[in-house]
């Protein structure tokens, strides 16, 4: 099993191979949890606007870019030129940083809502915080595994 994983880390997969390799298997959880953050934050009151606007930007941006990245890898578009391993690492590093920079203010805003009167929005924001940190974790793991694959080239 370790030999198969090490061998698959040396080249970039395409097609259904993205569902079987170590870093690329995280595309779907990143999309699911990022989409949940997007939906949950959009379904609450957006106050204060500044941190929650950043959370919305990060969740929508990362969702769209991860979907495009998944489509490029699934269609084999990365096989036309070099540098895709580096680009994969850089994208997932930036996505992990973006999600971390959005998760912390989202948690702060949620903690500040605890004394509010609307318990429904508070529960939705708690779920959004949990999913945001989970998405951050998935992007961070994908970043680490992409860095290992990048160094193996």
N, C-alpha and C positions, 0 to 999 in steps of 0.2 A: 504494500500500500504506500509506503514512504517513497519507494522508487517511482511509482506511478505519479505521485504528487510532485516530486522533484522534477520528473520529466515534463509534466504538464506546465510547470512554472517557467520553463525555458522558452516557450513559444506562445504567441497570442492565439487564442482559439477563435473560431468563427462558427456560425450556425448554431446547432444545438450543443456544441462543445462549450458554450458559455454557461450552460447549466450544470457542467460537471467539473469545472476547474475551481481551485480554491479561491482566488480573489473574485472571479467573475460571478460566482454563485450568490454574491451579496447584492447584485443589481436588484433583484426582486424584493428583498426585504427593505432595501433603501427606498424603492418606489412606494411600497406599501406604507411604511411608517412615515415617510415624508409626505405622502398624500393625506394620511390621517392628521398630521400636524396642520397641514393646509386647511383641511375641512373643519377641524375643531376650532382653530383660531378664527376662521371666517364665520363660524356660527355663534360667536360670542360678541359682546359689545367691545368695540375697539377703543378702549380707554385705558391707559393713555395711548395716544396715537403713535408717538415716536417709537417706543420699543416694539410694539405689536406690528407696526408697519414694517419694521426690519425683519421680524419673524416671518411675516407673510412674504416679503421679498425673497428671503432665503429659502423658504419651503417651496415656493413656486419656481424659482430659478433652479434649485437643485433637482426638483422633480422633472422639469422640462429637459434640463441638460443630461440627467441620468437616463431618461427615456431615449434621448437622441444618441447618447453614448451606447446604450444597449442595442439600438437599431443598427448603428454603424458596425458594432462588433458582430451582431447576428447576421448581417448581410455580407460581411467580409470586406467592408470598405477600408479597413485598416491594413489590409494586405498590399495595397497599392503603393504605399510609401513607408519609409522608416520613421522612427521617433514616436510611435504610438505607445510603447511601453512607458516612455518618459511622460508623455501627455496624460496617460492614465494615472500615473502616480501623482503628477502635479494637480490634476483635476480633483482627485479624491482627497488630497491633502487640503486644498482650498475649501472643498465642500465640508470637510470635518471642522476646519477652523470657522467657517461661516455658521455651521450648525451650533458649534459651541458658543459662538458670539451671540447667537439668537436664543439659545436655551437658557443662558444665565439671566438675561433680562426678563424672559418669559416666566421663569421661576420667581423672580423678584416681584413682578406684577401680580402673579398669582398669590404670593404670600401677602401682599398688600390688600388683596381682595377678601382675605379671610374674615375680616371684620365687617364686610359689606352685608347688604340685605338680601342679595340675590344668590342663594345657595346653588342654584342650577348652573349659573355661569362659572361659579367657583369649581364645581365638580368637572365641568367641561375643560376648564383651564388646567386642572390637575392632570387630566388625561392627556392634554396637549403637551404638558411639561414632560410627562413620562415618555410619550412617544417621541418627543424632540430629543431627549437624551438617548433614547434607544437608537434613533436615526443617527445621532452623532457617533455612537458606539459602532454601528455598522459601517459608516463612512471611514472611521478611524481604522478599523480592522482591515477594510478593503485597501486603505492607504498603505498600511504596513505590508500586506501581502503583495500589493503592486510594487512597492519599493524593493521587496525581495526579488520579484520577477524582473524588475528593471535592472537590478544589479547582476542578475544571472545572464544577461545578454552580453 
